[in-house]
Amino acid sequence: MSDPLDTVFAALADPTRRAILAMLLEDDMAVSDVADPFEMSLAAISKHLGILTRAGLISQEQRGRVKWCKLEPDALRGTSIWMQGFGQFEAINLDDFERFLKAELSNDS
């Protein structure tokens, strides 16, 4: 996908990736810690993290032997601006977005 907006929406389309973003709202996490709550292989989680990284929603950095993931809060800015063009959506407030994600994830449980 060459359009950054398409890439972000594609990344957000998957519930596992949305759950990962919600986890990273709290703090940076090691890849192994991100993988812990999911019943899938570390390789599968790494693929999800790669998609989130390519979309610019997270960044990953090596710290010693451990790869860490960090939420990139400004990544949704372009998406928010695009949605505002329809006049039906308010600007995304990250605090509101965090509450939304937490509510959605608690409803899935």
N, C-alpha and C positions, 0 to 999 in steps of 0.2 A: 504494500500500500504506500503510495507516494504522498498522499494528503495526510498531514499530521492529525487532522480532525478524525479522519477514518481510523487511523491507528489508535487514537485514544478511545474512541467508541468501541472498537473491536476488543481492546484490552479490557474495558469495563463490562463487556457483554458476558463474561464468564464469572459465575458466583465464587469460584475459588480465588480468582484474582481480586474480586471485591473484598473478600474476607481477608486476604493478605494486606490490602490497603488499610483496612480497618485495624488490623494488628499493628501496622507500622505507624498509625496515628499516635500510639502511645509512646514509642521510642524506636530508635534504630535496633535492628535485631540481626543476629547471626543467621545465616541460611539454615543451619540445622535447627535453630529455634523456630524459624518460620515453618519448617516442615513438620515439627512435632505434632500439632493438632490434626493433621490431615492423614487420612489412610491412603497414602499413595507414596510412591518411591521418591527418593531425593532427586532422581533424574527428572521425574515429572514436575516436581516443584521448581526445579531449576529452569525448566522450559517456561513455566508460568512467570517466573521472575525475569526471564529473558524478554518475554513479551511486554511486561510492565516497564522494563528498562528501555526497550526500543520505543515505547510510547512516551517516554520521558516522565512517567508517573513515579518511578523510583530510580535511585542510583545505587550502584554496588561498588564497594571498595574492599580491597584486600588489606587486612590489619593483621600482620603476622601470618599465622597459618589459617586464619579465619576470614571468610568473606562475609561482609556486613551489608545489610540493605537499609536504605534510608528513603523515607517518603519525600518526594519533591512537591511541596505544597503549591507552587506556582504553575504546575503542569496543567491544571484544569482551567487556567485563565482563558485560553483560546476557545475552549469548549463553552465556557460561561458567556463570553462575548458573542459567540455564534448563537447561543440560545436566546440571548437578550434581543437579537435581531427579530425575533418573532413576537416580541412585546408581551409574551405570556409568562416569562420567567424572570425572576429576580437574579441579581448577581449571586454567585455561589459564595456563601459565607462558610469558611472551613469549619467553624464551630458547629454550625447547623448541619453541615455535611457529616461531621463526625457523629453527631446525635442520630442522624438518619441511618448511617451505616450500622451503628450499634443496635438501633431498634430493628433494622432489617435482619441482622444476624441473630438477634435473640428470638425473632419470630420464626427463623428457620430451624431452631433447635427443638 
